Amino acid sequence: MNKQTPATATINIGDIYYDSWGYEQTNVGFYKVVKKTPSTVTCIEINKDYSQETWGSGKVVPVDAPRDGRDEPFTKRVKLVCGEPRFNSPWHGLCFPYDGAPVYTSSWA
């Protein structure tokens, strides 16, 4: 019997993931892992700190506090994509591990 490594093996409680998506603007959300099983993660959306660089664009970094009005945990199934754990964003696309660098964001108006 071939024993597979769980998809969440490299994910730890407290890890932060983010999504980045949009067409005329770039939306970014940050999510903190609060629970995991071998195949799922439960996260909460956390706040972000924005630094403007030019009109309508800047960088965001996570702030380790639940986002106002979005503190309900959500659970997503983790899948391996090119050997790396990924899970669907609660909004759009996939979530990626946050590496500590500020993330680009923009607004349309």
C-alpha positions in Angstrom: 0.0 0.0 0.0 1.4 3.4 -1.0 1.1 5.9 1.8 0.7 9.5 0.4 1.9 12.6 2.1 -1.1 14.7 3.1 -1.6 17.8 1.0 -1.4 20.0 4.1 1.9 18.5 5.3 3.9 21.7 4.8 1.1 24.1 6.1 1.3 25.1 9.7 -1.3 26.7 12.0 -0.6 30.5 11.9 0.7 30.5 8.3 -0.6 33.3 6.1 -1.8 32.9 2.6 -3.0 35.5 0.1 -4.9 35.9 -3.1 -4.5 38.5 -5.8 -7.0 38.9 -8.6 -8.9 41.5 -10.7 -9.1 43.0 -14.1 -9.3 46.8 -13.9 -7.9 46.7 -10.4 -5.9 44.3 -8.3 -7.6 43.0 -5.2 -5.5 41.3 -2.5 -6.8 39.4 0.6 -4.8 37.8 3.4 -5.8 34.6 5.2 -4.4 33.1 8.4 -4.6 29.3 8.9 -6.3 28.5 12.2 -6.9 24.8 11.8 -6.0 21.9 9.4 -6.7 18.3 8.6 -4.8 16.1 6.2 -6.8 17.5 3.3 -8.3 20.8 4.4 -7.4 24.2 6.0 -9.6 26.5 8.0 -8.7 30.2 7.7 -9.9 33.6 8.8 -9.5 36.7 6.7 -7.1 39.2 8.3 -6.5 42.9 8.0 -4.0 44.5 5.7 -1.9 47.7 5.9 -1.8 49.8 2.7 1.1 52.0 1.6 0.3 54.2 -1.5 3.0 54.4 -4.1 1.3 56.2 -7.0 -2.3 57.4 -7.5 -4.5 54.3 -7.3 -1.8 51.8 -6.5 0.5 50.7 -3.7 1.5 47.7 -1.6 -0.2 45.8 1.1 1.1 43.6 4.0 -1.0 41.5 6.4 -1.9 42.6 9.9 -2.4 39.8 12.3 -6.0 40.7 13.3 -9.3 39.5 12.0 -10.7 41.7 9.3 -13.8 43.6 10.5 -17.0 41.9 9.4 -15.0 39.0 7.9 -14.0 37.0 11.0 -16.1 33.9 10.2 -13.7 31.0 9.5 -13.9 29.2 6.2 -12.7 25.8 5.2 -11.1 24.8 1.9 -9.8 21.6 0.4 -6.1 21.7 -0.2 -4.7 20.4 -3.5 -1.1 20.0 -4.7 -0.4 22.2 -7.7 3.1 21.4 -9.1 3.9 19.8 -5.8 2.9 22.9 -3.8 -0.2 23.1 -1.5 -2.9 25.5 -2.8 -6.5 26.1 -1.9 -9.3 28.2 -3.5 -9.7 31.7 -2.4 -13.0 32.6 -0.8 -13.2 35.3 -3.5 -11.5 34.2 -6.7 -8.6 32.1 -7.8 -6.0 30.3 -5.6 -4.3 31.3 -2.4 -0.5 31.3 -2.2 1.8 31.3 0.8 2.8 34.8 1.9 6.6 35.2 1.8 6.8 38.5 3.8 7.2 40.8 0.8 4.7 43.6 0.3 2.1 42.7 -2.4 1.0 45.0 -5.3 -2.6 46.3 -5.2 -4.5 48.8 -7.3 -7.9 50.5 -7.5 -9.9 51.4 -10.5 -11.4 54.7 -9.3 
